[in-house]
Amino acid sequence: MASAGEVSGGAIPVLILKEGTSRTRGREALRLNITVAKAIADTIRTSLSPKGMQKMLVDPFGDVIITHDGATIMKEIEVEHPTAKMMVDLAKSQEQEAGDGTTTVVLLAGELLSKAEDLLDLGIHPTVIISGYRKAAEKAIEYLNEIAMKVDWKDKELLKKIAKIAMGSKSIRVAQDYLADLVVDAALQVVEERDGRRIVDLENIKLEKKEGGSLFDTKLIRGIVVDKEVVHPRMPKRVEKARIALIESALEIKKPEISSKIRVTSPAQVKDFLDQEKQMLAELVEKIAAAGANVVFCQKGIDDVAQHFLAKHGILAVRRVRKSDMEKLAKATGAKIVVNVKEISEKDLGFAELVEERRVGEDKMVFVEGCKDPRAVSILIRGGEKQVIDEAERNLHDALSVVRNVIEDGKIVVGAGAAWMDLVLKLRNYSVQLSGKEQNVVEKFAEALESIPKTLIENAGHDPIIKLAELRKVHAEGKKEYGFNIYTGEVEDMYRRDIIEPERVLRRAIESAAEFATTILKIDDIIAAAGKKFEPGKGKGEKSESD
């Protein structure tokens, strides 16, 4: 009988795969993938909810990150198995599209595969499970649309509640109210209409971090903060009624593209060359001054001689500004990014009430403030130590994302497990209408969804059997807004307690987790190159017994 990767032709085996290649087939391959997915889900299970446990992540350089943010945990852990890498990509996808719910989507994906394993044990074929999961996911999204509540996207108080729920970290809870106000103001400032839809592009909200001060020193700047300083000591450090030029090219004399030699026969010729360079730079600066600019942001370098002339004209200049900052400055001030300085004109300039260099902590930064209806803004995050600032940045990003979701979609659901339990009951009622094996599959899908409120209860330190039974009972009575209060340990009306979240977070979690589970269930063959044989329990740097 031929071994893996061989075809038996008479007595002589024919090798098809490269020597050393390992192959796992059939149910063994499927169960291996399920085992890996369950292991990853179990890793971050305890971090779900504001009362969840934190993880300490240490990188190869010894830097420490302490967080319970699912996106950060999945991004920082090093995994080796391809299924584990797919789960990391799953978390990234949830983070990019919904901005929150990364822990939820990984946990849900692991649970769906765990329930699929139970179905496999009952003799149900993977194809039947895949079909049933897809049908259940479609129904879950349909029911989610029914229970979602439409809201006014301009309601600041509602948006603030959404932002506070997303900022569940213990380390920044003292400043939640204050930071939530900044998040809502920033998001509403950058709302745009595109093709009849509201868009909040988070790229237009710059998060800048500086150690020192407290979280309450964090500020929203209706303009841009540039982490650079003014290039010349004689330049003004403060310019009011600023007319801003954004220059992409360097304010320097370009070197020739090909190597060349110049024969100099006298000192006068050297002086002529230097004078000519000086004259060329002076003309560039004159062009900028003639256009009316009194502030210059340059994406590339500024020659020392050009700095001197800019200072003489009383122009504040900043060099080597990042391209992303240049684009944000253009959106904030209304300026156009100029490629050729010789063609600069007054209509290319932007405006700000104030451009000023200030000392922030141990560094100097340039603040561009007072822009007319800026399409880009900055949040300067302050805090006593690096870990606090990093955690604040992660929480602000999550809060901005969920506020964006509500502004763009105008839909919310009740949190604290209420929406999940409602979907569970509706799916169970739907499964009864089905016959045969599909009924079992949809029922298992509902059980997987129920793992979210169950984990919330467990992480709060309560008995999931008792509290889940209570939750099922009140939902069966029609009390759809009831969820589990992690702080009191009671099942109560969470809508009245302002525990709400965007509908998009749940929708994307269900869609992505179901798609991931069905993809894994389709795999019945794992062919790994030499040196890449994967076994349960074997991580990076560990050899399998066959190596």
Secondary structure by P-SEA (a helix, b strand, c coil): cccccccccccbbbbcccccbbbbccaaaaaaaaaaaaaaaaaccccccccbbbbbbbcccccccccccaaaaaaccccccaaaaaaaaaaaaaaaacccaaaaaaaaaaaaaaaaaaaaaacccaaaaaaaaaaaaaaaaaaaaaaccccccccaaaaaaaaaaaacccccccaaaaaaaaaaaaaaaaccccccbbbbccccbbbbbbcccccccbbbbcbbbbccccccccccccccccbbbbbccccccccccccbbbbbccaaaaaaaaaaaaaaaaaaaaaaaaacccbbbbcccccaaaaaaaaaabbbbbccccaaaaaaaaaaccccccccccccccccbbbbcbbbbbbcccbbbbbbcccccccbbbbbbbcccaaaaaaaaaaaaaaaaaaaaaaaccbbbbccaaaaaaaaaaaaaaaaacccaaaaaaaaaaaaaaaaaaaaaaaacccaaaaaaaaaaaaaaccccbbbccccccccccccccccccaaaaaaaaaaaaaaaaaaaaccbbbbccccccccccccccccccc
